[in-house]
Amino acid sequence: AQSVTQLDSQVPVFEEAPVELRCNYSSSVSVYLFWYVQYPNQGLQLLLKYLSGSTLVKGINGFEAEFNKSQTSFHLRKPSVHISDTAEYFCAVKESNFGNEKLTFGTGTRLTIIP
Amino acid sequence: DGGITQSPKYLFRKEGQNVTLSCEQNLNHDAMYWYRQDPGQGLRLIYYSQIVNDFQKGDIAEGYSVSREKKESFPLTVTSAQKNPTAFYLCASSPRTSWELFFGEGSRLTVL
């Protein structure tokens, strides 16, 4: 069965500093990977996704993530954060085999930008 | 505009009452999902449906029920059997081609 771990529940970062939010997954088959962002009292919005191809994926709002199969990781990065990036970020995994329709989410990382 | 509409946004109910949360989408997506969100626990899958008139239990289906009579609609009923119903409920839909989930704005249920 698939699972995903986000080790950092909260990450404080100064404005304009770089940030990395960590995500590790577990699966016995190949996977699809996603990062979502949630602003307070709202639904989730897709930041980026990895389905196949290049392991470096670029998303919206200047975020990017790198798929590392050997380390089973999909860490999210941004070189310079802004106040507006304050939100909760969720990593998600889906096994690519036919018949598995479930997307499993991590517990989330709350990113707080310090002015 | 295309999207997913959840209603109501806020709902208060007394313990022991059944509650139905509405979810409608006009994205023509085949798949629809219900997630429950609690602080520090991320999103947990309650039920999902890949086609009309068919649905499967997720990881925490006990105390919930759903129906999928139309492609556009996937209502969730929180029954009196659900031990801790107070939570934020999120509905989502997805096309089969990309597996990207499109979320509604959520419904916050408080049981008094």
gemmi code that builds the backbone of each chain (N, CA, C; Angstrom):
import gemmi

chains = {
    "A": [
        ("ALA", (0.836, -1.195, 0.000), (0.000, 0.000, 0.000), (0.875, 1.252, 0.000)),
        ("GLN", (0.359, 2.285, -0.612), (1.120, 3.532, -0.713), (1.008, 4.327, 0.576)),
        ("SER", (2.021, 5.113, 0.871), (1.968, 6.027, 2.006), (2.900, 7.198, 1.721)),
        ("VAL", (2.687, 8.283, 2.435), (3.527, 9.471, 2.251), (3.778, 10.102, 3.603)),
        ("THR", (5.005, 10.589, 3.807), (5.416, 11.177, 5.077), (5.934, 12.587, 4.860)),
        ("GLN", (5.370, 13.502, 5.614), (5.891, 14.868, 5.655), (6.404, 15.066, 7.077)),
        ("LEU", (7.706, 15.074, 7.216), (8.321, 15.050, 8.533), (8.159, 16.363, 9.289)),
        ("ASP", (8.084, 17.470, 8.554), (8.016, 18.778, 9.198), (6.579, 19.253, 9.262)),
        ("SER", (6.034, 19.383, 10.465), (4.653, 19.856, 10.575), (4.580, 21.382, 10.433)),
        ("GLN", (5.655, 22.079, 10.849), (5.686, 23.538, 10.725), (7.068, 23.979, 10.279)),
        ("VAL", (7.105, 24.940, 9.363), (8.376, 25.484, 8.884), (8.274, 27.003, 8.852)),
        ("PRO", (9.009, 27.699, 9.744), (9.068, 29.164, 9.682), (10.257, 29.599, 8.826)),
        ("VAL", (10.039, 30.583, 7.963), (11.094, 31.048, 7.058), (11.000, 32.567, 6.939)),
        ("PHE", (12.153, 33.232, 6.898), (12.137, 34.675, 6.688), (11.796, 34.997, 5.238)),
        ("GLU", (11.116, 36.106, 5.054), (10.761, 36.555, 3.713), (12.014, 36.705, 2.859)),
        ("GLU", (11.919, 36.273, 1.615), (12.970, 36.294, 0.591), (14.029, 35.218, 0.799)),
        ("ALA", (13.903, 34.407, 1.827), (14.831, 33.287, 2.024), (14.338, 32.079, 1.235)),
        ("PRO", (15.232, 31.110, 0.973), (14.781, 29.884, 0.291), (14.103, 28.933, 1.270)),
        ("VAL", (13.314, 28.017, 0.712), (12.629, 27.036, 1.557), (12.606, 25.688, 0.869)),
        ("GLU", (12.662, 24.630, 1.687), (12.466, 23.268, 1.185), (11.499, 22.563, 2.125)),
        ("LEU", (10.434, 22.014, 1.570), (9.472, 21.219, 2.328), (9.653, 19.771, 1.915)),
        ("ARG", (9.863, 18.905, 2.907), (10.257, 17.538, 2.603), (9.061, 16.594, 2.484)),
        ("CYS", (9.184, 15.646, 1.553), (8.151, 14.630, 1.341), (8.835, 13.323, 0.960)),
        ("ASN", (8.509, 12.267, 1.670), (8.985, 10.930, 1.317), (7.789, 10.009, 1.149)),
        ("TYR", (7.887, 9.079, 0.225), (6.772, 8.183, -0.042), (7.231, 6.737, 0.062)),
        ("SER", (6.239, 5.857, 0.146), (6.509, 4.427, 0.156), (5.523, 3.744, -0.775)),
        ("SER", (6.063, 2.903, -1.666), (5.209, 2.163, -2.586), (6.008, 1.045, -3.218)),
        ("SER", (5.325, -0.057, -3.553), (6.002, -1.186, -4.188), (5.971, -1.093, -5.710)),
        ("VAL", (5.257, -0.088, -6.230), (5.175, 0.096, -7.684), (5.511, 1.553, -8.008)),
        ("SER", (5.525, 1.856, -9.290), (5.808, 3.248, -9.665), (4.633, 4.143, -9.262)),
        ("VAL", (4.947, 5.416, -9.082), (3.958, 6.330, -8.500), (3.822, 7.626, -9.288)),
        ("TYR", (2.715, 8.294, -9.031), (2.519, 9.680, -9.425), (2.585, 10.505, -8.141)),
        ("LEU", (3.166, 11.696, -8.210), (3.360, 12.515, -7.021), (2.832, 13.921, -7.249)),
        ("PHE", (2.305, 14.509, -6.183), (1.652, 15.814, -6.266), (2.003, 16.654, -5.043)),
        ("TRP", (2.012, 17.963, -5.235), (2.031, 18.921, -4.136), (0.819, 19.839, -4.291)),
        ("TYR", (0.090, 20.000, -3.168), (-1.064, 20.890, -3.127), (-0.829, 21.961, -2.063)),
        ("VAL", (-1.480, 23.122, -2.237), (-1.425, 24.199, -1.256), (-2.835, 24.507, -0.791)),
        ("GLN", (-2.945, 24.796, 0.506), (-4.250, 25.149, 1.075), (-4.129, 26.445, 1.865)),
        ("TYR", (-4.904, 27.454, 1.465), (-4.992, 28.698, 2.227), (-6.117, 28.547, 3.248)),
        ("PRO", (-6.104, 29.331, 4.326), (-7.065, 29.136, 5.429), (-8.510, 29.058, 4.963)),
        ("ASN", (-9.202, 28.037, 5.473), (-10.627, 27.834, 5.223), (-10.974, 27.706, 3.744)),
        ("GLN", (-10.056, 27.157, 2.977), (-10.315, 26.941, 1.565), (-9.993, 25.506, 1.185)),
        ("GLY", (-10.353, 25.149, -0.030), (-9.961, 23.851, -0.558), (-8.506, 23.857, -0.970)),
        ("LEU", (-8.058, 22.748, -1.532), (-6.667, 22.625, -1.955), (-6.520, 22.968, -3.427)),
        ("GLN", (-5.338, 23.471, -3.758), (-5.039, 23.849, -5.136), (-3.736, 23.162, -5.554)),
        ("LEU", (-3.709, 22.622, -6.749), (-2.508, 21.926, -7.217), (-1.371, 22.899, -7.477)),
        ("LEU", (-0.203, 22.599, -6.903), (1.013, 23.374, -7.168), (1.787, 22.784, -8.336)),
        ("LEU", (1.982, 21.470, -8.296), (2.715, 20.785, -9.355), (2.498, 19.277, -9.222)),
        ("LYS", (2.902, 18.563, -10.280), (2.720, 17.117, -10.279), (3.829, 16.447, -11.086)),
        ("TYR", (4.149, 15.225, -10.686), (5.073, 14.390, -11.441), (4.325, 13.136, -11.867)),
        ("LEU", (4.225, 12.926, -13.182), (3.605, 11.711, -13.704), (4.654, 10.833, -14.364)),
        ("SER", (5.554, 11.445, -15.131), (6.642, 10.723, -15.792), (7.567, 11.766, -16.408)),
        ("GLY", (8.686, 11.307, -17.003), (9.568, 12.218, -17.715), (10.576, 12.877, -16.805)),
        ("SER", (10.831, 14.156, -17.049), (11.844, 14.891, -16.297), (11.569, 14.851, -14.803)),
        ("THR", (12.616, 14.613, -14.032), (12.430, 14.492, -12.578), (12.313, 15.842, -11.893)),
        ("LEU", (12.677, 16.913, -12.573), (12.517, 18.264, -12.024), (11.234, 18.848, -12.586)),
        ("VAL", (10.332, 19.154, -11.676), (9.010, 19.617, -12.087), (8.813, 21.052, -11.613)),
        ("LYS", (8.375, 21.896, -12.504), (8.105, 23.291, -12.125), (6.600, 23.496, -12.010)),
        ("GLY", (6.211, 24.288, -10.997), (4.795, 24.519, -10.786), (4.455, 25.994, -10.752)),
        ("ILE", (3.312, 26.278, -10.149), (2.865, 27.665, -10.072), (3.545, 28.393, -8.921)),
        ("ASN", (3.477, 29.718, -8.960), (3.991, 30.566, -7.879), (5.489, 30.387, -7.623)),
        ("GLY", (6.252, 29.939, -8.606), (7.695, 29.826, -8.469), (8.190, 28.591, -7.747)),
        ("PHE", (7.308, 27.647, -7.438), (7.707, 26.418, -6.763), (8.199, 25.379, -7.765)),
        ("GLU", (9.088, 24.508, -7.279), (9.531, 23.371, -8.060), (9.782, 22.190, -7.125)),
        ("ALA", (9.809, 20.991, -7.692), (10.060, 19.793, -6.900), (10.873, 18.817, -7.735)),
        ("GLU", (11.642, 17.985, -7.047), (12.469, 16.999, -7.740), (12.122, 15.604, -7.265)),
        ("PHE", (11.794, 14.746, -8.215), (11.497, 13.350, -7.937), (12.814, 12.586, -7.844)),
        ("ASN", (13.044, 11.932, -6.702), (14.256, 11.131, -6.515), (13.828, 9.710, -6.184)),
        ("LYS", (13.899, 8.842, -7.180), (13.383, 7.483, -7.006), (14.212, 6.688, -6.008)),
        ("SER", (15.521, 6.874, -6.015), (16.375, 6.087, -5.124), (16.156, 6.456, -3.655)),
        ("GLN", (15.821, 7.721, -3.410), (15.557, 8.152, -2.039), (14.065, 8.232, -1.750)),
        ("THR", (13.254, 7.834, -2.696), (11.772, 7.884, -2.584), (11.333, 9.225, -1.999)),
        ("SER", (11.817, 10.287, -2.618), (11.479, 11.624, -2.128), (10.941, 12.506, -3.234)),
        ("PHE", (10.243, 13.542, -2.818), (9.668, 14.524, -3.758), (9.601, 15.855, -3.006)),
        ("HIS", (10.740, 16.421, -2.713), (10.823, 17.650, -1.906), (10.432, 18.884, -2.730)),
        ("LEU", (9.740, 19.791, -2.068), (9.263, 21.030, -2.701), (10.213, 22.168, -2.339)),
        ("ARG", (10.549, 23.002, -3.324), (11.504, 24.088, -3.079), (11.021, 25.389, -3.709)),
        ("LYS", (11.475, 26.491, -3.089), (11.281, 27.809, -3.690), (12.491, 28.642, -3.305)),
        ("PRO", (13.132, 29.316, -4.253), (14.376, 30.035, -3.966), (14.186, 31.296, -3.112)),
        ("SER", (12.983, 31.888, -3.164), (12.763, 33.129, -2.418), (11.276, 33.243, -2.105)),
        ("VAL", (10.938, 33.150, -0.824), (9.515, 33.120, -0.460), (8.969, 34.515, -0.196)),
        ("HIS", (7.642, 34.614, -0.328), (6.933, 35.869, -0.064), (5.886, 35.650, 1.012)),
        ("ILE", (5.430, 36.738, 1.590), (4.396, 36.652, 2.621), (3.199, 35.850, 2.132)),
        ("SER", (2.868, 36.003, 0.876), (1.685, 35.338, 0.311), (1.838, 33.818, 0.225)),
        ("ASP", (3.038, 33.303, 0.458), (3.256, 31.850, 0.448), (2.851, 31.197, 1.764)),
        ("THR", (2.493, 31.987, 2.753), (2.030, 31.439, 4.030), (0.775, 30.607, 3.788)),
        ("ALA", (0.869, 29.314, 4.079), (-0.226, 28.382, 3.791), (0.181, 27.006, 4.307)),
        ("GLU", (-0.705, 26.025, 4.116), (-0.363, 24.647, 4.434), (-0.140, 23.898, 3.122)),
        ("TYR", (0.895, 23.071, 3.111), (1.299, 22.372, 1.894), (1.188, 20.863, 2.125)),
        ("PHE", (0.572, 20.189, 1.157), (0.352, 18.756, 1.254), (1.003, 18.035, 0.087)),
        ("CYS", (1.728, 16.985, 0.429), (2.284, 16.083, -0.568), (1.317, 14.912, -0.717)),
        ("ALA", (1.171, 14.384, -1.926), (0.249, 13.271, -2.163), (0.850, 12.298, -3.158)),
        ("VAL", (0.473, 11.021, -3.018), (0.996, 9.972, -3.887), (-0.138, 9.097, -4.398)),
        ("LYS", (0.022, 8.641, -5.622), (-0.919, 7.688, -6.200), (-0.124, 6.631, -6.949)),
        ("GLU", (-0.412, 5.368, -6.671), (0.259, 4.307, -7.408), (-0.250, 4.296, -8.840)),
        ("SER", (0.674, 4.023, -9.762), (0.317, 4.158, -11.174), (-0.345, 2.914, -11.745)),
        ("ASN", (-0.434, 1.845, -10.975), (-1.009, 0.611, -11.525), (-2.510, 0.744, -11.710)),
        ("PHE", (-3.013, 0.137, -12.757), (-4.433, 0.210, -13.074), (-5.257, -0.422, -11.967)),
        ("GLY", (-6.334, 0.252, -11.629), (-7.226, -0.263, -10.597), (-7.052, 0.413, -9.254)),
        ("ASN", (-5.931, 1.089, -9.048), (-5.730, 1.825, -7.802), (-6.092, 3.281, -8.038)),
        ("GLU", (-7.265, 3.658, -7.558), (-7.768, 4.991, -7.850), (-7.556, 5.957, -6.697)),
        ("LYS", (-6.871, 5.531, -5.653), (-6.783, 6.343, -4.438), (-5.553, 7.238, -4.432)),
        ("LEU", (-5.762, 8.464, -4.012), (-4.684, 9.422, -3.800), (-4.511, 9.551, -2.292)),
        ("THR", (-3.292, 9.313, -1.800), (-3.024, 9.375, -0.366), (-2.234, 10.637, -0.036)),
        ("PHE", (-2.710, 11.375, 0.957), (-2.093, 12.641, 1.344), (-1.227, 12.493, 2.585)),
        ("GLY", (-0.199, 13.327, 2.668), (0.572, 13.458, 3.892), (-0.182, 14.313, 4.896)),
        ("THR", (0.402, 14.482, 6.068), (-0.266, 15.219, 7.141), (-0.108, 16.726, 7.018)),
        ("GLY", (0.677, 17.171, 6.052), (0.778, 18.596, 5.797), (1.929, 19.275, 6.505)),
        ("THR", (2.420, 20.362, 5.893), (3.447, 21.216, 6.477), (2.944, 22.648, 6.436)),
        ("ARG", (2.886, 23.257, 7.608), (2.439, 24.653, 7.666), (3.635, 25.569, 7.487)),
        ("LEU", (3.634, 26.318, 6.397), (4.722, 27.254, 6.094), (4.330, 28.649, 6.568)),
        ("THR", (5.150, 29.210, 7.434), (4.916, 30.565, 7.951), (6.059, 31.457, 7.499)),
        ("ILE", (5.721, 32.543, 6.822), (6.734, 33.477, 6.334), (6.846, 34.621, 7.337)),
        ("ILE", (8.064, 34.865, 7.785), (8.327, 35.909, 8.782), (8.813, 37.161, 8.065)),
        ("PRO", (8.136, 38.297, 8.269), (8.539, 39.528, 7.570), (9.914, 40.019, 8.017)),
    ],
    "B": [
        ("ASP", (-18.673, 29.790, -14.574), (-17.324, 29.275, -14.404), (-17.368, 27.800, -14.035)),
        ("GLY", (-16.401, 27.028, -14.554), (-16.342, 25.624, -14.203), (-15.717, 25.429, -12.848)),
        ("GLY", (-16.241, 24.441, -12.108), (-15.662, 24.191, -10.807), (-16.496, 23.255, -9.983)),
        ("ILE", (-16.159, 23.195, -8.702), (-16.858, 22.334, -7.753), (-17.504, 23.208, -6.689)),
        ("THR", (-18.762, 22.950, -6.433), (-19.510, 23.725, -5.448), (-19.918, 22.831, -4.304)),
        ("GLN", (-19.501, 23.218, -3.107), (-19.922, 22.513, -1.915), (-20.859, 23.399, -1.111)),
        ("SER", (-21.877, 22.783, -0.552), (-22.773, 23.534, 0.325), (-23.335, 22.614, 1.400)),
        ("PRO", (-23.639, 23.192, 2.567), (-23.342, 24.564, 2.961), (-21.874, 24.723, 3.336)),
        ("LYS", (-21.415, 25.955, 3.492), (-20.028, 26.204, 3.876), (-19.841, 25.925, 5.372)),
        ("TYR", (-20.847, 26.290, 6.161), (-20.823, 26.027, 7.602), (-22.145, 25.363, 7.978)),
        ("LEU", (-22.055, 24.395, 8.893), (-23.243, 23.659, 9.294), (-23.111, 23.260, 10.757)),
        ("PHE", (-24.173, 23.536, 11.512), (-24.207, 23.143, 12.908), (-25.361, 22.159, 13.088)),
        ("ARG", (-25.085, 21.074, 13.809), (-26.129, 20.076, 14.047), (-26.027, 19.534, 15.452)),
        ("LYS", (-27.140, 19.047, 15.927), (-27.142, 18.408, 17.236), (-26.681, 16.967, 17.095)),
        ("GLU", (-26.109, 16.447, 18.171), (-25.655, 15.058, 18.179), (-26.841, 14.133, 17.904)),
        ("GLY", (-26.594, 13.101, 17.069), (-27.649, 12.145, 16.772), (-28.421, 12.436, 15.502)),
        ("GLN", (-28.197, 13.582, 14.881), (-28.888, 13.932, 13.641), (-28.032, 13.574, 12.433)),
        ("ASN", (-28.695, 13.076, 11.391), (-27.999, 12.868, 10.128), (-27.869, 14.201, 9.409)),
        ("VAL", (-26.772, 14.335, 8.655), (-26.502, 15.571, 7.922), (-26.047, 15.208, 6.507)),
        ("THR", (-26.557, 15.919, 5.507), (-26.106, 15.676, 4.135), (-25.378, 16.898, 3.597)),
        ("LEU", (-24.176, 16.669, 3.097), (-23.352, 17.710, 2.485), (-23.422, 17.556, 0.971)),
        ("SER", (-23.628, 18.675, 0.305), (-23.795, 18.654, -1.149), (-22.471, 18.913, -1.855)),
        ("CYS", (-22.271, 18.240, -2.989), (-21.117, 18.476, -3.844), (-21.550, 18.347, -5.297)),
        ("GLU", (-21.367, 19.413, -6.068), (-21.745, 19.459, -7.476), (-20.553, 19.935, -8.298)),
        ("GLN", (-20.323, 19.278, -9.450), (-19.245, 19.716, -10.330), (-19.737, 19.841, -11.770)),
        ("ASN", (-19.225, 20.843, -12.468), (-19.576, 21.032, -13.883), (-18.334, 20.942, -14.757)),
        ("LEU", (-17.375, 20.127, -14.311), (-16.117, 19.949, -15.042), (-16.156, 18.719, -15.946)),
        ("ASN", (-17.254, 17.991, -15.916), (-17.403, 16.758, -16.682), (-16.377, 15.695, -16.272)),
        ("HIS", (-16.000, 15.692, -15.021), (-15.047, 14.706, -14.523), (-15.775, 13.421, -14.157)),
        ("ASP", (-15.114, 12.294, -14.431), (-15.720, 11.010, -14.091), (-15.620, 10.707, -12.592)),
        ("ALA", (-14.476, 11.010, -12.007), (-14.224, 10.603, -10.624), (-14.548, 11.720, -9.643)),
        ("MET", (-15.103, 11.320, -8.494), (-15.377, 12.268, -7.414), (-14.988, 11.628, -6.087)),
        ("TYR", (-14.606, 12.490, -5.146), (-14.043, 12.024, -3.875), (-14.565, 12.870, -2.713)),
        ("TRP", (-14.626, 12.235, -1.544), (-14.875, 12.957, -0.299), (-13.715, 12.692, 0.659)),
        ("TYR", (-13.155, 13.795, 1.186), (-12.097, 13.719, 2.184), (-12.549, 14.413, 3.453)),
        ("ARG", (-11.998, 13.938, 4.542), (-12.199, 14.603, 5.842), (-10.856, 15.164, 6.271)),
        ("GLN", (-10.854, 16.394, 6.779), (-9.624, 17.023, 7.243), (-9.746, 17.393, 8.709)),
        ("ASP", (-8.813, 16.894, 9.517), (-8.708, 17.238, 10.928), (-7.324, 17.808, 11.168)),
        ("PRO", (-7.186, 18.736, 12.109), (-5.881, 19.360, 12.364), (-4.801, 18.318, 12.638)),
        ("GLY", (-3.671, 18.437, 11.952), (-2.537, 17.543, 12.177), (-2.664, 16.163, 11.569)),
        ("GLN", (-3.788, 15.898, 10.885), (-3.978, 14.548, 10.324), (-4.058, 14.557, 8.806)),
        ("GLY", (-3.935, 15.679, 8.199), (-4.002, 15.719, 6.747), (-5.393, 15.402, 6.253)),
        ("LEU", (-5.471, 14.887, 5.034), (-6.752, 14.533, 4.440), (-6.911, 13.013, 4.434)),
        ("ARG", (-8.065, 12.563, 4.872), (-8.337, 11.128, 4.878), (-9.543, 10.850, 3.988)),
        ("LEU", (-9.409, 9.816, 3.158), (-10.418, 9.507, 2.159), (-11.600, 8.784, 2.782)),
        ("ILE", (-12.813, 9.304, 2.525), (-14.029, 8.705, 3.068), (-14.649, 7.765, 2.034)),
        ("TYR", (-15.004, 8.297, 0.872), (-15.582, 7.525, -0.227), (-15.087, 8.118, -1.542)),
        ("TYR", (-15.105, 7.288, -2.582), (-14.835, 7.808, -3.915), (-15.675, 7.054, -4.931)),
        ("SER", (-15.840, 7.702, -6.080), (-16.675, 7.140, -7.146), (-16.008, 7.397, -8.485)),
        ("GLN", (-15.898, 6.347, -9.291), (-15.266, 6.486, -10.603), (-16.290, 6.677, -11.718)),
        ("ILE", (-17.506, 6.151, -11.500), (-18.560, 6.281, -12.499), (-19.909, 6.389, -11.800)),
        ("VAL", (-20.899, 6.793, -12.550), (-22.246, 6.921, -12.001), (-22.731, 5.560, -11.493)),
        ("ASN", (-23.456, 5.606, -10.371), (-24.046, 4.413, -9.755), (-23.022, 3.424, -9.218)),
        ("ASP", (-21.807, 3.896, -8.999), (-20.785, 3.031, -8.407), (-19.897, 3.857, -7.495)),
        ("PHE", (-19.547, 3.332, -6.328), (-18.654, 4.039, -5.411), (-17.969, 3.016, -4.507)),
        ("GLN", (-16.838, 3.422, -3.946), (-16.051, 2.536, -3.097), (-15.733, 3.226, -1.778)),
        ("LYS", (-15.579, 2.406, -0.737), (-15.182, 2.933, 0.556), (-13.715, 3.352, 0.517)),
        ("GLY", (-13.454, 4.436, 1.222), (-12.069, 4.860, 1.416), (-11.541, 4.310, 2.724)),
        ("ASP", (-10.665, 5.068, 3.356), (-10.007, 4.590, 4.571), (-10.845, 4.766, 5.837)),
        ("ILE", (-11.822, 5.688, 5.802), (-12.593, 5.973, 7.023), (-14.081, 6.074, 6.705)),
        ("ALA", (-14.650, 5.066, 6.052), (-16.033, 5.127, 5.575), (-17.077, 4.909, 6.671)),
        ("GLU", (-16.697, 4.348, 7.792), (-17.687, 4.017, 8.815), (-18.417, 5.258, 9.327)),
        ("GLY", (-19.760, 5.187, 9.326), (-20.559, 6.309, 9.790), (-20.915, 7.304, 8.700)),
        ("TYR", (-20.527, 7.012, 7.462), (-20.829, 7.873, 6.310), (-21.532, 7.064, 5.227)),
        ("SER", (-22.292, 7.765, 4.375), (-22.863, 7.134, 3.199), (-22.867, 8.132, 2.053)),
        ("VAL", (-22.858, 7.612, 0.813), (-22.847, 8.459, -0.381), (-23.779, 7.863, -1.424)),
        ("SER", (-24.032, 8.656, -2.457), (-24.743, 8.181, -3.645), (-24.141, 8.863, -4.855)),
        ("ARG", (-24.277, 8.246, -6.018), (-23.789, 8.851, -7.268), (-24.812, 8.543, -8.367)),
        ("GLU", (-25.924, 9.239, -8.296), (-27.007, 9.032, -9.263), (-26.780, 9.840, -10.538)),
        ("LYS", (-26.005, 10.910, -10.439), (-25.690, 11.745, -11.602), (-24.187, 11.980, -11.630)),
        ("LYS", (-23.659, 12.188, -12.817), (-22.222, 12.416, -12.957), (-21.796, 13.664, -12.201)),
        ("GLU", (-22.671, 14.675, -12.154), (-22.313, 15.966, -11.585), (-22.393, 16.009, -10.067)),
        ("SER", (-23.036, 15.046, -9.442), (-23.379, 15.177, -8.034), (-22.889, 13.994, -7.207)),
        ("PHE", (-22.372, 14.290, -6.009), (-21.838, 13.227, -5.138), (-22.083, 13.647, -3.679)),
        ("PRO", (-23.316, 13.575, -3.197), (-23.607, 14.015, -1.826), (-23.100, 13.036, -0.776)),
        ("LEU", (-22.713, 13.582, 0.359), (-22.206, 12.797, 1.487), (-23.149, 12.961, 2.678)),
        ("THR", (-23.584, 11.855, 3.255), (-24.396, 11.896, 4.462), (-23.548, 11.458, 5.646)),
        ("VAL", (-23.514, 12.317, 6.650), (-22.834, 11.996, 7.901), (-23.916, 11.473, 8.841)),
        ("THR", (-23.852, 10.211, 9.174), (-24.919, 9.609, 9.963), (-24.633, 9.722, 11.456)),
        ("SER", (-25.632, 9.385, 12.233), (-25.489, 9.439, 13.690), (-24.504, 8.383, 14.192)),
        ("ALA", (-24.136, 7.445, 13.324), (-23.178, 6.402, 13.715), (-21.734, 6.880, 13.692)),
        ("GLN", (-21.510, 8.044, 13.087), (-20.142, 8.595, 13.034), (-19.807, 9.166, 14.414)),
        ("LYS", (-18.745, 8.629, 15.036), (-18.431, 8.972, 16.428), (-17.972, 10.412, 16.622)),
        ("ASN", (-17.174, 10.901, 15.712), (-16.610, 12.258, 15.839), (-16.829, 13.021, 14.535)),
        ("PRO", (-18.030, 13.489, 14.276), (-18.337, 14.081, 12.978), (-17.827, 15.508, 12.787)),
        ("THR", (-17.489, 16.195, 13.849), (-17.023, 17.574, 13.709), (-15.707, 17.594, 12.942)),
        ("ALA", (-15.694, 18.240, 11.772), (-14.501, 18.254, 10.919), (-14.760, 19.169, 9.727)),
        ("PHE", (-13.723, 19.327, 8.924), (-13.791, 20.053, 7.659), (-13.855, 19.009, 6.554)),
        ("TYR", (-14.898, 19.070, 5.715), (-15.109, 18.067, 4.682), (-14.833, 18.666, 3.310)),
        ("LEU", (-14.039, 17.965, 2.530), (-13.641, 18.439, 1.212), (-14.080, 17.460, 0.136)),
        ("CYS", (-14.720, 18.002, -0.882), (-15.108, 17.229, -2.049), (-14.150, 17.550, -3.182)),
        ("ALA", (-13.856, 16.571, -4.013), (-12.949, 16.794, -5.143), (-13.416, 15.970, -6.335)),
        ("SER", (-12.985, 16.393, -7.515), (-13.231, 15.601, -8.722), (-11.941, 15.521, -9.519)),
        ("SER", (-11.913, 14.581, -10.442), (-10.682, 14.387, -11.197), (-10.962, 13.759, -12.541)),
        ("PRO", (-10.258, 14.224, -13.582), (-10.327, 13.536, -14.865), (-9.394, 12.334, -14.818)),
        ("ARG", (-9.697, 11.295, -15.548), (-8.859, 10.102, -15.501), (-7.514, 10.324, -16.174)),
        ("THR", (-7.413, 11.327, -17.019), (-6.196, 11.494, -17.811), (-5.025, 12.016, -16.984)),
        ("SER", (-5.294, 12.877, -16.009), (-4.174, 13.502, -15.289), (-4.136, 13.143, -13.809)),
        ("TRP", (-5.227, 12.622, -13.280), (-5.339, 12.281, -11.859), (-5.200, 13.497, -10.957)),
        ("GLU", (-5.261, 14.693, -11.530), (-5.220, 15.888, -10.702), (-6.568, 16.066, -10.028)),
        ("LEU", (-6.578, 16.332, -8.736), (-7.817, 16.592, -8.014), (-8.144, 18.083, -8.029)),
        ("PHE", (-9.409, 18.376, -8.303), (-9.915, 19.729, -8.217), (-10.846, 19.764, -7.004)),
        ("PHE", (-10.563, 20.674, -6.077), (-11.277, 20.691, -4.810), (-12.335, 21.785, -4.757)),
        ("GLY", (-13.383, 21.514, -3.974), (-14.327, 22.546, -3.600), (-13.763, 23.353, -2.437)),
        ("GLU", (-14.558, 24.329, -1.974), (-14.112, 25.216, -0.895), (-14.276, 24.585, 0.485)),
        ("GLY", (-14.950, 23.457, 0.549), (-15.090, 22.755, 1.818), (-16.370, 23.099, 2.576)),
        ("SER", (-16.752, 22.178, 3.451), (-17.894, 22.375, 4.361), (-17.423, 22.067, 5.768)),
        ("ARG", (-17.627, 23.027, 6.660), (-17.204, 22.822, 8.044), (-18.419, 22.424, 8.862)),
        ("LEU", (-18.400, 21.206, 9.379), (-19.504, 20.668, 10.174), (-19.130, 20.691, 11.646)),
        ("THR", (-20.005, 21.255, 12.443), (-19.819, 21.260, 13.899), (-21.027, 20.591, 14.529)),
        ("VAL", (-20.761, 19.556, 15.292), (-21.836, 18.860, 15.994), (-21.795, 19.256, 17.465)),
        ("LEU", (-22.931, 19.758, 17.930), (-22.990, 20.301, 19.287), (-23.478, 19.253, 20.282)),
    ],
}
model = gemmi.Model(1)
for chain_id, residues in chains.items():
    chain = gemmi.Chain(chain_id)
    for i, (resn, *xyz) in enumerate(residues, 1):
        res = gemmi.Residue()
        res.name, res.seqid = resn, gemmi.SeqId(i, " ")
        for name, pos in zip(("N", "CA", "C"), xyz):
            atom = gemmi.Atom()
            atom.name, atom.element = name, gemmi.Element(name[0])
            atom.pos, atom.b_iso = gemmi.Position(*pos), 0.0
            res.add_atom(atom)
        chain.add_residue(res)
    model.add_chain(chain)
structure = gemmi.Structure()
structure.add_model(model)
structure.setup_entities()
